[in-house]
Amino acid sequence: MATAASPPAANDDTTLLPKKLMRARPLFDPPIVKRALRASFAKLNPMTLVKNPVMFVVEVGAALTTLLMLNDVVAKAPATEFEIQIALWLWFTVLFANFAEAMAEARGKAQADTLRKTKTDSLAKRVLSKGKSEVVAASQLRAGDVVLCEAGDIIPGDGEVIEGIATVDESVITGESAPVIRESGGDRSAVTGGTKVLSDSINVQITSNPGETFLDRMIALVEGAERQKTPNEIALNILIAGLTIIFLLAVVTLQPFSAFAVASAHAGSIPSIAVLVSLLVCLIPTTIGGLLSAIGIAGMDRVMQHNVLAMSGKAVEAAGDVNTLLLDKTGTITLGNRQAVEFIPAAGVKADELADAAQLSSLADETPEGRSIVVLAKARYNLRGREMSHQDARFIPFSAYTRMSGVDLDGRTLRKGATEAILRFVKEHGGRVPPDFLEASDRVSRSGGTPLAVADGGRLLGLVHLKDIVKGGMRERLAQLRAMGIRSVMITGDNPLTAAAIANEAGVDDFLAQATPQDKLQYIRQEQAGGRLVAMTGDGTNDAPALAQADVGVAMNTGTMAAKEAGNMVDLDSNPTKLLEIVAIGKQLLMTRGALTTFSIANDIAKYFAIIPAMFMSTYPVLGELNIMRLHTPQSAVLSAVIFNALIIIALVPLALRGVNYRPEAAASLLRRNLMIYGIGGIIAPFPGIWAIDQILHWLRLA
């Protein structure tokens, strides 16, 4: 019997799909910048901008200043040049804030455009009754239809494999070129529309209607059109709106106060509307108001660059505060299928004899475990698949009833299977079981593995050690999570002995064995009742309730459709340790928002020293002492503050999109570092900035 050939590689001339959808793009990719510039002007619509109260106030101020400026131009009033400059820079402030948000949105829309290119109305073979089929367009398929997908076919829609097994190229979704196995039953039956069958054939039951596929949802989510504000973001918006109202009331009262002061002192002048608007714009937190939306959208974009699809910004932010991580064992911590790792010969039996018998008896076993035995024998003892069509060989396929597989060949009756079943088979053929064999079997079981016995008639040859293979680098990644203050818990349906062995090898902090879906759900609720945020990764239908309950539910793309529907994130690479990046991005999002809020409030201090002396120095000359920057004129002081206020927004766009640098360390240390950089830095930076702008304006004779 010949060994199966390797699955063919994806053929580039039969698929025009990109190999990496969620790739990182340059921060200022020219097509994205062009799209963002157009959107910046479209966002000037007051009905759109009213959702951002800070920038809406700035736009109203800009519009009011523009109207007064036009009136003064018609009336040929003095100081018109100053009002023109103020009006222009106020409009620039709004446009720069719009540009920051539009840049974040444009990056998502560019990803969505790439995804749309993968959508083609391919043909599908819809299965009819009595084994017949008809060829229809994929757009005509409805949930419940069954389609036949053979080698070379594009899977026409999302669905579940209900019959057969095949290798599938999912690079259109994951960006990975290595094919994956999809088969009926278990947790690897879900397939995604647009992926390609490479070998064999499968019957797929369609689970979504046109326009409701996983790819359609990806496009909508990546565009960010439905992005909801997170509780933290809502709270910050309330704070910003509150500050805006307070400063608005304060500035409005300055007009009558100034009139009274001028009348009492018989000197000075009442500040113009343009100056008052400038003061308001500089006092309210325009920096964070202009960048807040961009920070949230950019957080989702950074998650997508790691091939994780976030259903909402809330999920990304919650990841930054996670305390407990629940990991499903099978397919998450481990590779998903037990694999043969060792041949343990019985007394008087050579290892290569055992390996040969185990391989022969596994040739008819199509389970992943059976295939792994064939591979191990080939790798360890160079025993390759052989052509046996000319020999009188009778293969015994693996059966759940007999719990063994084998072959009758040249008078030999080779069998491999569960220990109890093989021991019974040996006794039936007049053999006996040596004591050391039972001890070896118990030793494998205590280590968390599964022993399979191999026999030739009444002669016991030895054991095959099967074990769950922990994914590479798992212990190191979990150690990093631990350093970030995140406790890892493995959840499995295995017995406590096996669970303890896998937990020890993987390096998790705790485990829950023999867990039912109800147990997982209850555990999450207990953690949440204690005030902790819980993240869970999983891939099976039995994980769906827990994924839905968790604050951050990351479903593996290789898992079932139920799991992907329940989670609020989908890991397209099906790598459970990806949560490390997700948590880091969540923390980075929170830090970026906090850092820029601190900077925005701190840099207002310099503006007080610029605008307030300029407004009242003619009435109260003593206020001239506050002009510590020695700005040239009241007009240049006001204009310099307004220009700095606008330029700082555009200067901070890269930081808002890229995020503040994050490294795992204690929260107190992070707070001190950010206060030093963005708190003290926010106080200091505007002084030289405003002074430099004043010098330039004076040199250009613009103020």
QUITA-V341154 format. One record per pair of residues at least 6 apart in sequence whose C-alpha atoms are under 8 Angstrom apart, sorted by the first residue. I is the first residue (numbers start at 1). J is the second residue. Records with the same first field share a line. If there is no record, write none. Layout:
I = J + J
This chain:
1 = 385 + 386 + 387 + 388 + 389
2 = 385 + 386 + 387 + 388
3 = 384 + 385 + 386
7 = 167 + 179 + 198 + 199
8 = 198 + 199
9 = 198
10 = 169 + 177 + 198
16 = 118
17 = 117 + 118 + 172
18 = 118 + 171 + 172 + 175
19 = 171 + 172 + 174 + 175 + 176 + 177
20 = 171 + 172 + 173 + 174 + 175 + 176
21 = 111 + 114 + 115 + 172 + 173 + 174 + 175
22 = 111 + 175 + 304 + 305 + 306 + 307
23 = 305 + 306 + 307
24 = 305
25 = 107
27 = 654 + 657 + 658
32 = 103 + 106 + 107 + 110
33 = 103 + 106
35 = 102 + 103 + 106
36 = 99 + 102 + 103 + 105 + 106
37 = 99 + 102
39 = 98 + 99 + 102
40 = 95 + 96 + 98 + 99 + 102
41 = 95 + 98
43 = 49 + 98
44 = 59 + 94 + 95 + 98
46 = 56
49 = 55 + 56
50 = 56
52 = 289
53 = 241 + 244
54 = 240 + 241 + 244 + 284 + 285 + 286 + 289 + 290
55 = 94 + 97 + 286 + 289 + 290
57 = 281
58 = 90 + 93 + 94 + 281
59 = 90 + 91 + 94
61 = 90 + 277 + 281
62 = 87 + 88 + 90 + 91
63 = 87
65 = 83 + 86 + 87 + 273 + 274 + 277
66 = 83 + 84 + 87
69 = 80 + 83 + 84 + 87
72 = 78 + 80
73 = 80
82 = 635 + 639 + 702 + 703
83 = 274
85 = 639
86 = 274 + 278 + 639 + 642
87 = 274
89 = 642 + 643 + 646
90 = 278 + 642 + 646
92 = 646
93 = 645 + 646 + 647 + 649
94 = 290
96 = 290 + 646 + 647 + 649 + 650
97 = 289 + 290 + 291 + 649 + 650
98 = 290
100 = 290 + 291 + 294 + 650 + 653
101 = 290 + 291 + 293 + 294 + 297
102 = 294
103 = 294
104 = 294 + 295 + 297 + 298 + 301 + 657
105 = 223 + 224 + 294 + 297 + 298
106 = 223
107 = 301
108 = 222 + 223 + 224 + 301
109 = 222 + 223 + 224
111 = 219 + 222 + 223
112 = 218 + 219 + 220 + 222 + 223
113 = 219
115 = 215 + 219
116 = 219
118 = 172 + 194
119 = 194
120 = 194
121 = 137 + 138 + 139 + 156
122 = 137 + 138 + 154 + 156
123 = 135 + 136 + 137 + 138 + 156
124 = 135 + 136 + 137 + 138 + 147 + 148 + 149 + 155 + 156
125 = 133 + 134 + 135 + 136 + 147 + 148 + 149
126 = 133 + 134 + 135 + 136 + 145 + 146 + 147 + 148
127 = 133 + 134 + 145 + 146 + 147 + 148
128 = 134
138 = 156 + 157
139 = 210
140 = 210
141 = 206 + 209 + 210
142 = 206 + 207 + 208 + 209 + 210
143 = 205 + 206 + 207 + 208 + 209
144 = 205 + 206 + 207
145 = 205 + 206
146 = 203 + 204 + 205 + 206
147 = 203 + 204 + 205 + 206
148 = 201 + 202 + 203 + 204
149 = 155 + 197 + 201 + 202 + 203 + 204
150 = 197 + 198 + 199 + 200 + 201 + 202
151 = 197 + 198 + 199 + 200 + 201
152 = 196 + 197 + 198 + 199
153 = 196 + 197 + 198
154 = 193 + 194 + 195 + 196 + 197
155 = 191 + 192 + 193 + 194 + 195 + 196 + 197
156 = 193 + 194
157 = 192 + 193 + 194 + 206 + 207 + 208 + 213
158 = 190 + 191 + 192 + 193 + 206 + 207 + 208 + 213 + 214
159 = 190 + 191 + 192 + 193 + 204 + 205 + 206 + 207 + 208 + 561
160 = 184 + 189 + 190 + 191 + 204 + 205 + 206 + 207 + 560 + 561
161 = 182 + 183 + 184 + 185 + 189 + 190 + 191 + 202 + 203 + 204 + 205
162 = 183 + 184 + 185 + 189 + 202 + 203 + 204 + 205
163 = 183 + 184 + 202 + 203 + 204
164 = 183 + 184 + 201 + 202 + 203
165 = 181 + 182 + 183 + 184 + 200 + 201 + 202
166 = 181 + 182 + 183 + 197 + 198 + 199 + 200 + 201 + 202
167 = 179 + 180 + 181 + 182 + 197 + 198 + 199 + 200
168 = 179 + 180 + 181 + 182 + 195 + 196 + 197 + 198 + 199
169 = 177 + 178 + 179 + 180 + 195 + 196 + 197 + 198
170 = 176 + 177 + 179 + 180 + 195 + 196
171 = 177 + 178 + 195
172 = 194 + 195
173 = 195 + 572
174 = 307 + 572 + 573
176 = 573
179 = 198
181 = 188
182 = 188 + 189 + 190 + 191
183 = 189 + 202
186 = 540
187 = 539 + 540 + 541 + 558 + 559 + 560
188 = 558 + 559 + 560
189 = 559 + 560
190 = 558 + 559 + 560 + 561
192 = 214 + 215
193 = 213 + 214 + 215
218 = 309
220 = 226
221 = 227 + 309 + 310 + 311 + 312
222 = 301 + 309
224 = 297
227 = 297 + 312 + 313
228 = 312 + 313 + 314
229 = 313 + 314
230 = 313 + 314 + 317
231 = 314
233 = 292
240 = 284 + 285 + 289
243 = 284 + 285
244 = 284 + 285
247 = 280 + 283 + 284
248 = 280
251 = 276 + 279 + 280
255 = 270 + 271
258 = 269 + 270 + 271
259 = 269 + 270
261 = 619
262 = 268 + 269 + 270 + 619
265 = 619
267 = 618 + 619
268 = 616 + 617 + 618 + 619 + 620
269 = 618 + 619
271 = 615
275 = 615 + 638
278 = 638 + 642
279 = 611 + 638
281 = 642
282 = 604 + 607 + 641 + 642 + 645
283 = 604 + 607 + 608
285 = 597 + 600 + 601 + 604
286 = 600 + 645
287 = 596 + 597 + 600 + 645 + 648 + 649
288 = 593 + 596 + 597 + 600
290 = 649
291 = 649 + 653 + 656
292 = 593
294 = 656 + 657
295 = 589 + 592 + 593 + 656 + 657 + 659
296 = 313 + 589
297 = 313
298 = 656 + 657 + 658
299 = 313 + 316 + 585 + 586 + 589 + 657 + 659
300 = 310 + 312 + 313 + 316
302 = 585 + 658
303 = 309 + 310 + 316 + 581 + 582 + 585
304 = 310
306 = 581
307 = 571 + 572 + 573
308 = 569 + 570 + 571 + 572 + 573
309 = 569 + 570 + 571 + 572
310 = 316 + 568 + 569 + 570
311 = 568 + 569
312 = 568
315 = 551 + 552 + 568 + 569
316 = 552 + 582 + 583 + 585 + 586
317 = 586 + 587 + 589 + 590
318 = 533 + 551 + 552 + 586
319 = 535 + 551 + 552 + 582 + 583 + 585 + 586 + 587
320 = 582 + 583 + 584 + 585 + 586 + 587 + 588 + 589 + 590
321 = 533 + 583 + 586 + 587
322 = 486 + 532 + 533 + 534 + 535 + 583
323 = 485 + 486 + 487 + 532 + 533 + 534 + 535
324 = 486 + 487 + 488 + 489 + 527 + 532 + 533 + 534 + 535
325 = 486 + 487 + 488 + 489 + 534 + 535 + 536 + 537
326 = 488 + 489 + 490 + 491 + 534 + 535 + 536 + 537
327 = 333 + 488 + 489 + 490 + 491 + 536 + 537 + 538 + 576
328 = 490 + 491 + 492 + 536 + 537 + 538 + 539 + 543
329 = 490 + 491 + 492
330 = 336 + 337 + 492
331 = 337 + 538 + 539
332 = 537 + 538 + 539 + 574 + 575 + 576
333 = 470 + 471 + 474 + 490 + 506 + 576
334 = 468 + 469 + 470 + 471
335 = 468 + 469 + 470 + 471
336 = 468 + 469
337 = 368 + 369 + 468 + 469
338 = 368 + 369 + 466 + 467 + 468 + 469
339 = 368 + 369 + 372 + 373 + 466 + 467 + 468 + 469
340 = 369 + 372 + 373 + 376 + 464 + 465 + 466 + 467
341 = 376 + 464 + 465 + 466 + 467
342 = 376 + 464 + 465 + 466
343 = 351 + 354 + 355 + 462 + 463 + 464 + 465
344 = 351 + 354 + 462 + 463 + 464 + 465
345 = 351 + 354 + 461 + 462 + 463
346 = 436 + 437 + 460 + 461 + 462 + 463
347 = 436
349 = 461 + 462
352 = 381
354 = 454 + 461 + 462
355 = 377 + 381
356 = 377 + 383
357 = 414 + 454 + 455 + 456
358 = 373 + 374 + 377 + 414 + 415 + 416 + 454 + 464
359 = 373 + 374 + 377
360 = 374 + 406 + 407 + 414
361 = 395 + 405 + 406 + 407 + 414 + 415 + 416
362 = 370 + 371 + 373 + 374 + 405 + 406 + 416
363 = 370 + 371 + 374 + 395 + 406
364 = 395 + 396 + 397 + 398 + 405 + 406 + 407
365 = 371 + 397 + 398 + 405
366 = 398
369 = 466
373 = 464
374 = 385
377 = 383 + 384
378 = 384
391 = 409
392 = 409 + 410
393 = 407 + 408 + 409 + 410
394 = 407 + 408 + 409
395 = 405 + 406 + 407 + 408
396 = 405 + 406 + 407 + 408
397 = 404 + 405 + 406
398 = 404 + 405 + 406
399 = 405
402 = 421
403 = 417 + 418 + 421
404 = 415 + 416 + 417 + 418 + 421 + 422
405 = 415 + 416 + 417
406 = 413 + 414 + 415 + 416
407 = 413 + 414 + 415
408 = 414
412 = 456 + 457
413 = 455 + 456 + 457
414 = 454 + 455 + 456 + 457
415 = 422 + 454 + 455 + 456 + 457
416 = 422 + 452 + 453 + 454 + 455
417 = 452 + 453 + 454
418 = 451 + 452 + 453
419 = 441 + 451 + 452 + 453
422 = 453 + 454 + 455
423 = 433 + 453
425 = 457 + 458
426 = 432 + 433 + 455 + 457 + 458 + 459 + 460
427 = 458
428 = 458
429 = 457 + 458
430 = 458
431 = 457 + 458 + 459 + 460
432 = 458 + 459 + 460
433 = 460
437 = 462
441 = 451 + 463
444 = 450 + 451 + 465
445 = 451 + 498
446 = 497 + 498
447 = 497 + 498 + 501
448 = 467 + 497 + 498 + 499 + 500 + 501 + 502
449 = 465 + 466 + 467 + 468 + 498
450 = 465 + 466 + 467
451 = 463 + 464 + 465 + 466
452 = 463 + 464 + 465 + 466
453 = 460 + 461 + 462 + 463 + 464
454 = 460 + 461 + 462 + 463 + 464
455 = 461 + 462
468 = 502
470 = 502 + 505 + 506
474 = 506 + 507 + 577
475 = 505 + 506 + 507 + 508
477 = 577 + 580
478 = 488 + 507 + 508 + 577
479 = 507
480 = 580
481 = 487 + 488 + 580
482 = 488
483 = 664 + 665
484 = 664 + 665 + 666
487 = 509
488 = 508 + 509 + 510
489 = 508 + 509 + 510 + 511 + 512
490 = 503 + 508 + 510 + 511 + 512
491 = 511 + 512 + 513 + 515 + 520
492 = 499 + 511 + 512 + 513 + 514 + 515
493 = 513 + 514 + 515 + 516
494 = 513 + 514 + 515
495 = 513 + 514
496 = 513 + 514
499 = 511 + 512 + 513
500 = 511
503 = 509 + 510 + 511
516 = 542
517 = 542 + 543 + 545 + 546
520 = 543 + 546
521 = 545 + 546 + 549
524 = 534 + 546 + 549 + 550
525 = 549
527 = 533 + 534
528 = 534
533 = 550 + 551
534 = 550 + 551 + 552
535 = 550 + 551 + 552 + 553 + 554
536 = 546 + 547 + 550 + 552 + 553 + 554
537 = 547 + 553 + 554 + 555 + 556 + 576
538 = 544 + 547 + 553 + 554 + 555 + 556 + 559 + 563
539 = 555 + 556 + 557 + 558 + 559 + 560 + 563 + 564
540 = 559 + 560 + 562 + 563
541 = 559 + 560 + 561 + 562 + 563
543 = 563
544 = 562 + 563 + 564 + 565 + 566 + 567
545 = 566
546 = 553
547 = 553 + 554 + 555 + 563 + 566 + 567 + 568
548 = 566 + 567 + 568
552 = 567 + 568 + 569
553 = 566 + 567 + 568 + 569
554 = 567 + 568 + 569 + 570 + 571 + 579
555 = 563 + 564 + 566 + 567 + 568 + 569 + 570 + 571 + 574
556 = 563 + 564 + 570 + 571 + 572 + 573 + 574 + 575 + 576
557 = 564 + 570 + 571 + 572 + 573 + 574
558 = 572 + 574
564 = 570
571 = 578
584 = 662 + 663
587 = 662
588 = 659 + 660 + 661 + 662
589 = 659 + 660
591 = 660
592 = 655 + 656 + 659 + 660
595 = 660 + 674 + 675 + 678 + 679
596 = 678
598 = 675 + 678 + 679 + 682
599 = 678 + 679 + 681 + 682 + 683
600 = 682
601 = 682
602 = 679 + 680 + 682 + 683
603 = 682 + 683 + 684 + 685 + 686
604 = 683
605 = 683
606 = 683 + 684 + 686 + 687
607 = 641 + 686
609 = 626 + 627 + 628 + 629
610 = 627 + 629 + 631 + 637 + 638 + 641
611 = 634 + 637 + 638 + 641
613 = 623 + 624 + 626 + 627 + 634
614 = 633 + 634 + 635 + 637 + 638
615 = 634
616 = 623
617 = 623 + 624
629 = 687 + 691
630 = 691
631 = 637 + 691 + 694 + 695
632 = 694 + 695 + 698
633 = 703
635 = 703
636 = 694 + 697 + 698 + 702 + 703
637 = 690 + 694
639 = 703
640 = 690 + 691 + 693 + 694 + 697
641 = 690
643 = 693
644 = 686 + 689 + 690 + 693
697 = 703
